[in-house]
Amino acid sequence: MAARDPRAATSVEDRWGRAADGHPPDGLFATAYRSWFRVEWEGLEHVPADGGALLVSNHAGMMPVDGGIIQHGIQVEKRRAVYMLAHHGFFRIPFMGRTLNRIGSVVAHPDNAHRLLAEDDRLVLVFPEGAKGPVKPASERYRLQRFGRGGFVETAMRADVPIVPIVLMGTEDSTPTMSTLTLGGQTMPVTWNSLLLGPLLGAVAHLPVKIRARVLPPIRFDGSPDSRSLLMDRAEHVRGEMQAALDDLYRKRRSLWEG
């Protein structure tokens, strides 16, 4: 899909269609953020106060809320807007594309990512696991899936910006997976939510859980981004750092439960 033409914007939107308020601090999602998910942050000092940076996070849940949590939290705590790269298929759903643009989602395209990072000095959020994260089996709970072929590393290097890893603990518990089901070549998670609430409501309703978010120190890679093997090695390095942080958060949570 072609990159978004940023010229179509109104006086209350930026050139990407994002509304000035983005995620309103007094909106429905803000209430869920505070009272339903009770989000706690650590390491927010690692989010740059200015300039572009590529935020990378783990991805999970039947209807993932991780993107909204990161966008809203950094907007409130750091007073910076976060733009999220989303699969082009979402923008083909009637009326969905406009809504996504207004809350800061942009079609995942290398040109869009580069403009946001290098030209606009924005914070851009990506999920290197892609669709593999939300549909992984219960046996892989809080285990990061493969980070593709290093495309996010290439994006950061070409824009000359740091990668800032963010890990979330608790998102997988809001829609706990029992098993997976494959229909027509598509893998879907079977969650406790769908069993308790039915397939429709269970697909969007999340259980009340406490979510902890940890921001890791920025990582900057030098050199040429033209070597695919080098990019994949560096992607694995980032994944390793994030998995170690997830393991630590998981251990700390277990110690609280057992203590």
C-alpha positions as CSV (number, residue, x, y, z in Angstrom):
1,M,0.0,0.0,0.0
2,A,1.3,3.5,-0.9
3,A,2.6,5.8,1.9
4,R,0.0,8.2,3.3
5,D,-0.2,11.6,1.7
6,P,0.2,13.9,4.7
7,R,-1.3,16.9,2.9
8,A,-4.9,16.1,3.8
9,A,-5.2,17.6,7.3
10,T,-7.6,20.0,8.9
11,S,-6.7,22.9,11.3
12,V,-7.3,20.7,14.3
13,E,-5.2,17.8,13.0
14,D,-1.5,17.4,12.2
15,R,-0.4,16.3,8.8
16,W,-0.9,12.6,9.8
17,G,-4.5,13.2,10.7
18,R,-3.8,13.0,14.5
19,A,-6.2,15.1,16.6
20,A,-4.6,17.6,18.9
21,D,-5.8,15.8,22.0
22,G,-4.9,12.3,20.7
23,H,-5.9,10.1,23.7
24,P,-8.0,12.6,25.8
25,P,-6.9,12.6,29.5
26,D,-10.5,12.4,30.6
27,G,-11.8,10.0,28.0
28,L,-13.1,6.4,28.3
29,F,-9.7,4.9,27.6
30,A,-8.1,7.1,30.2
31,T,-10.6,5.7,32.8
32,A,-9.7,2.1,31.9
33,Y,-6.0,3.0,32.0
34,R,-6.3,4.3,35.5
35,S,-8.9,2.1,37.1
36,W,-9.2,-1.1,35.0
37,F,-5.6,-1.7,34.2
38,R,-4.0,0.4,37.0
39,V,-0.9,1.0,34.9
40,E,2.4,1.6,36.6
41,W,5.5,2.8,34.8
42,E,9.2,2.5,35.6
43,G,12.1,3.9,33.6
44,L,10.2,6.7,31.9
45,E,13.4,8.8,32.1
46,H,14.6,6.7,29.2
47,V,12.0,8.2,26.9
48,P,13.7,11.1,25.1
49,A,12.3,14.5,26.0
50,D,12.7,15.6,22.3
51,G,13.8,14.3,19.0
52,G,12.8,11.1,17.2
53,A,12.9,7.6,18.7
54,L,11.6,4.2,17.7
55,L,9.7,2.6,20.6
56,V,9.5,-1.2,20.4
57,S,7.2,-3.3,22.6
58,N,5.8,-6.8,23.1
59,H,2.4,-7.5,21.6
60,A,-0.3,-9.6,23.1
61,G,-4.1,-10.1,23.6
62,M,-7.1,-10.9,21.5
63,M,-7.7,-7.2,21.0
64,P,-4.4,-5.8,22.0
65,V,-4.5,-2.7,24.3
66,D,-0.7,-2.4,24.5
67,G,-0.5,0.3,21.9
68,G,-3.1,2.5,23.5
69,I,-1.5,2.0,26.9
70,I,1.9,3.2,25.7
71,Q,0.4,6.1,23.7
72,H,-1.7,7.3,26.6
73,G,0.9,6.8,29.3
74,I,3.7,8.6,27.5
75,Q,1.3,11.4,26.5
76,V,0.3,11.9,30.1
77,E,3.6,11.3,31.8
78,K,6.0,12.8,29.3
79,R,3.8,15.2,27.4
80,R,4.9,13.7,24.1
81,A,2.7,12.3,21.4
82,V,3.4,8.7,20.3
83,Y,2.5,7.6,16.7
84,M,1.8,3.9,16.2
85,L,2.5,2.0,12.9
86,A,-0.5,-0.2,12.2
87,H,-1.2,-2.9,9.5
88,H,-2.7,-1.4,6.4
89,G,-5.6,-3.9,6.6
90,F,-7.1,-2.0,9.5
91,F,-7.4,1.2,7.4
92,R,-9.5,-0.7,4.8
93,I,-12.3,-1.2,7.3
94,P,-15.1,1.4,6.8
95,F,-14.7,4.4,9.1
96,M,-11.8,2.7,10.9
97,G,-8.9,4.5,9.2
98,R,-10.1,7.9,10.1
99,T,-10.5,6.9,13.7
100,L,-7.1,5.3,13.9
101,N,-5.5,8.4,12.3
102,R,-7.1,10.7,14.9
103,I,-5.6,8.7,17.8
104,G,-2.1,8.6,16.2
105,S,-2.0,5.4,14.2
106,V,-0.4,5.6,10.8
107,V,-0.1,3.0,8.0
108,A,3.0,0.8,8.6
109,H,5.1,1.9,5.6
110,P,8.9,2.6,5.6
111,D,8.3,6.1,4.1
112,N,5.8,7.0,6.8
113,A,8.2,5.8,9.5
114,H,11.1,7.7,8.1
115,R,9.1,11.0,7.8
116,L,7.8,10.7,11.4
117,L,11.3,9.9,12.8
118,A,13.7,11.9,10.7
119,E,11.5,14.9,9.5
120,D,9.0,15.3,12.3
121,D,11.2,14.2,15.3
122,R,8.4,12.0,16.6
123,L,8.2,9.0,18.9
124,V,7.1,6.0,16.8
125,L,5.8,2.8,18.3
126,V,6.2,-0.6,16.5
127,F,5.6,-4.2,17.6
128,P,8.3,-6.4,16.0
129,E,6.5,-9.6,16.9
130,G,3.7,-8.5,14.5
131,A,0.7,-10.8,14.4
132,K,2.7,-13.7,16.0
133,G,2.4,-12.1,19.4
134,P,-1.4,-12.0,19.9
135,V,-2.0,-15.6,18.5
136,K,0.8,-17.5,20.3
137,P,-0.2,-20.6,22.3
138,A,-0.6,-20.5,26.1
139,S,2.7,-22.5,26.4
140,E,4.5,-19.4,25.1
141,R,3.1,-17.0,27.6
142,Y,5.3,-14.0,28.1
143,R,7.8,-15.4,25.6
144,L,8.7,-13.0,22.8
145,Q,8.2,-14.4,19.3
146,R,10.8,-13.9,16.6
147,F,11.4,-10.3,15.6
148,G,11.2,-10.8,11.8
149,R,14.2,-9.9,9.6
150,G,15.3,-6.7,11.5
151,G,13.2,-4.2,9.6
152,F,12.7,-2.0,12.7
153,V,16.4,-1.9,13.2
154,E,16.9,-0.7,9.7
155,T,14.2,1.9,10.1
156,A,16.0,3.3,13.2
157,M,19.4,3.3,11.6
158,R,18.3,5.0,8.4
159,A,16.5,7.7,10.4
160,D,19.5,8.0,12.8
161,V,17.4,7.6,15.9
162,P,17.7,5.4,19.0
163,I,15.6,2.3,19.7
164,V,13.8,2.5,23.0
165,P,12.5,-1.0,24.2
166,I,9.3,-1.1,26.3
167,V,8.0,-4.2,28.0
168,L,4.5,-4.7,29.4
169,M,3.6,-7.3,32.0
170,G,-0.1,-8.0,32.5
171,T,-1.4,-7.6,29.0
172,E,-1.5,-11.3,28.4
173,D,-3.6,-11.8,31.6
174,S,-6.3,-9.4,30.4
175,T,-7.2,-11.9,27.6
176,P,-5.7,-15.2,28.8
177,T,-5.3,-17.7,26.0
178,M,-6.4,-21.3,26.5
179,S,-5.5,-22.7,23.1
180,T,-5.4,-21.6,19.4
181,L,-7.8,-22.4,16.6
182,T,-6.9,-22.3,12.8
183,L,-9.7,-21.5,10.4
184,G,-9.1,-20.8,6.7
185,G,-5.4,-20.5,7.2
186,Q,-5.8,-17.9,10.0
187,T,-4.8,-18.7,13.6
188,M,-7.1,-17.3,16.3
189,P,-6.6,-17.5,20.1
190,V,-9.3,-19.1,22.2
191,T,-9.5,-17.0,25.4
192,W,-11.1,-17.3,28.7
193,N,-12.9,-14.1,27.9
194,S,-14.7,-15.7,24.9
195,L,-15.8,-18.7,27.0
196,L,-17.1,-16.5,29.8
197,L,-18.7,-13.7,27.7
198,G,-19.3,-15.3,24.3
199,P,-17.3,-14.9,21.1
200,L,-18.4,-11.3,20.3
201,L,-18.1,-9.6,23.7
202,G,-15.2,-11.8,24.7
203,A,-13.2,-10.5,21.7
204,V,-13.2,-6.9,22.9
205,A,-13.7,-7.2,26.7
206,H,-10.6,-7.4,28.9
207,L,-10.3,-8.7,32.4
208,P,-9.3,-6.2,35.1
209,V,-5.6,-6.7,35.6
210,K,-2.6,-4.6,36.8
211,I,-0.2,-3.8,34.0
212,R,3.4,-2.8,34.6
213,A,5.4,-1.0,32.0
214,R,9.2,-0.9,32.0
215,V,11.2,1.4,29.6
216,L,14.7,0.1,28.9
217,P,17.7,2.3,28.1
218,P,17.9,3.5,24.5
219,I,19.9,1.5,22.1
220,R,21.7,3.2,19.1
221,F,23.3,1.2,16.3
222,D,26.0,2.6,14.1
223,G,27.2,1.4,10.7
224,S,25.5,0.5,7.5
225,P,21.9,-0.8,7.5
226,D,22.4,-2.7,4.3
227,S,23.5,-6.1,5.8
228,R,20.4,-8.2,6.4
229,S,22.3,-10.6,8.7
230,L,23.6,-7.7,10.8
231,L,20.1,-6.3,11.1
232,M,18.8,-9.7,12.2
233,D,21.6,-10.0,14.8
234,R,20.8,-6.6,16.2
235,A,17.1,-7.4,16.3
236,E,17.9,-10.5,18.3
237,H,20.0,-8.4,20.7
238,V,17.0,-6.1,21.3
239,R,14.7,-9.1,21.7
240,G,17.1,-10.6,24.3
241,E,17.2,-7.4,26.3
242,M,13.4,-7.2,26.3
243,Q,13.0,-10.9,27.2
244,A,15.3,-10.5,30.2
245,A,13.2,-7.5,31.4
246,L,10.0,-9.5,31.0
247,D,11.5,-12.4,32.9
248,D,12.5,-10.1,35.7
249,L,9.0,-8.5,35.9
250,Y,7.4,-12.0,35.9
251,R,9.7,-13.2,38.7
252,K,8.9,-10.1,40.8
253,R,5.1,-10.6,40.2
254,R,5.3,-14.2,41.3
255,S,7.2,-13.3,44.5
256,L,4.5,-10.8,45.4
257,W,1.8,-13.4,44.9
258,E,3.7,-16.0,46.9
259,G,4.8,-13.6,49.6
